[in-house]
Amino acid sequence: MTFLRLLVLAAVTLSGVFGEAGARTVSLETDTFVVDLYVDVAESTGSVVAHLSTGVDDTRVIALQHRGGGRWGIRTELPRKNYMVVFEVVGPGQLSDPVTLTQLGASLDLPGEEPAEEPGPEREPSASSRWGWLALALGAASLTALAFWVLGGEDDDGEAGEEE
């Protein structure tokens, strides 16, 4: 079943001048992995780059090598993270739709390891996360009430002293 899933995810068709794109995990270590990343480009171009980002201070721009025909690609070592990938034809600045490495077919799971859950907007926050935000809001409200009480008391005393 897993093998079939990898075959289905192994190639994604992108929009615009971009055709098929894919990623294959070549080797996998605890902290890093080697991935073979490729994309087909419909028109002839001087160069293609891949923008990889995790969204958290880890953005990379990697120049792809021409592999013949309309295919561009590279084999590179990366930290073991599910990067978001956007391909770009340099010059006209045409960009592909963003896709993740796992959507392109890369596997980031070591044998015997539970598959990593992909973060997304549809995922509900955990119960401990909700309690943490509630505690933070309660603390902020308490500090605000304390500040009003302390500052409000000083204004009343100051005004009462001036009237006498």
Sequence and secondary structure as in RCSB ss.txt:
>XXXX:A:sequence
MTFLRLLVLAAVTLSGVFGEAGARTVSLETDTFVVDLYVDVAESTGSVVAHLSTGVDDTRVIALQHRGGGRWGIR
TELPRKNYMVVFEVVGPGQLSDPVTLTQLGASLDLPGEEPAEEPGPEREPSASSRWGWLALALGAASLTALAFWV
LGGEDDDGEAGEEE
>XXXX:A:secstr
 HHHHHHHHT EE STTEEEEEEEEEEE SSEEEEEEEEEESS  S EEEEEE SSS EEEEEEEE STTEEEEE
EEEESS  EEEEEETTTTEE   EEHHHHT     TTS       TTS   HHHHHHHHHHHHHHHHHHHHHHHH
HHHHHHHHHHHHH 
